[in-house]
Amino acid sequence: MGVRTVVVRAAVVALAAAAAVWAACGYRAVYVGGGSMAPALWRGDLVLVRRDASGVAQGDVVLVAKQGWPSGVLHRVLAVNTDDTLVLRGDSNPVADRDPVRAESVMGVVACVVPTGRVLAAMESARR
């Protein structure tokens, strides 16, 4: 077994152990699947989402359940309306999302970003 294989397996085990701890502490790990939150989040970044969505405020990045997106959507809160709906927008999108979402649709608030997407992109460009 090569050194690279050992390192990759050790990293996978470490991430699995960390995910178990995060889950026990009320967090969920989510990979960023698109580019709508660039430059704050890049495709491939790993975000830790706090499952307790109480106290969502303007400026928070939230994971929201949306029809057609089974894993949810990560967008920033532009405004909290008086009827407890949220106006959202991806940082790289020119306009806010078409429809406000109910606060109950929030699956969590981003607590931490692990920039794996940026690391992978840097490795890919260095390889060329």
N, C-alpha and C positions, 0 to 999 in steps of 0.2 A: 504494500500500500504506500503510495507516494505522499510526500509532505503536503501537497496541495489537497489531496483527498482528506487527510487527517484534519487540516485546518477548516475545510468546508464542513465536515461532519461536526467538528467541535462548535463551529458557529451556529449550525442548525440546532444542536442540542442546547446551546446557551440561549438562543432565541425562543425555543420551546419552553425552557424553564422560566425565562422572563415573562413570556405570555401567560403562563399559569399564575405567576405572582400578580401580574397586572389584573388578570381576571378576578382573582380573589380579592383584590383591593378596589374593585368597581370600575376597572378600565377595560377598554377593548382596543386591540390593535387593528388598524385599517390601512391598507395600501392605497395611495392616491392613484386613481386610474386614468385621470384626464389632465388637461392643461388649464382648466378654467381658473385655477387659483394661483397661477404663476404671477409674480415671482415668489410669493410666500410659500407655496407648495408646488413641487414638481412631480410629474408622473414617476411613480416608483418610490416616492418618499413614504416612509412609515409614520403614521400619526397615532398617538395614544389619545383616545377619546374617553373623557370622563362620562360615565353613563348617567350621572346625576345632572340633569339639564336645568335645574332650578337656578334662577338668577341670571338667565341669559340676557346679555346686554349688547348694546351697539358696539360693533368692533370685534365681537367674538366670532370665531370660525366654528360653525356647527355642522354636525352630521344630521341630515334631515331625510326622513322617509318621503320619497316622491314616487308617484305612479310611473312605472316604466324603468325605474332604477332600483332593482331589488336590494342592492347593498347600500343604498342611500346616496346622497349628494353632499359634498363638502362645499359650503359657501359661507361668505362673511355676512353678518347681520348689519344691514345699513340703518335699519330703524326698527323700533318696537312700537307698534301702533297701540292706541288706547283700547282696542278690542282684543289685545293679546295676540295679534297676528304679527308676523315678522316679515320685513322686506329684506330679501337676500340678493346677493350678487357675487359672482365669481370675480376675483380681483382683476383678471385679464379681460373680463367681459365689458363692453362699452356701456351697457345699460343694466338696470336691475332685472331680476327674474320677473316674468310676466305677472305671476300671481303671488300674493303674499301667502305664507304658510301659517297654519295654526301652531301655537307654541307646543301643543301636544305632539306634533310631528317631529319634534327635535329628539333625536336618538342619543345625543350627547354633544359635549363641547370639547374641542381640541385642547388638550392640556400640554402636549409635547410633540415636537417634530424630530424625527430621526431622518436626516437628509440622505437616505439611501439612493434616491433618484439622482441627486447631484453627484454622488460618489460614483455610481455606475456610469453616468454620462461622462465624467472626467476620465474614468478608466477606459471607456470606449474610444474617446478622442485621443488618448495617449497611445492606444494600440495602433492607431492609423498612421 
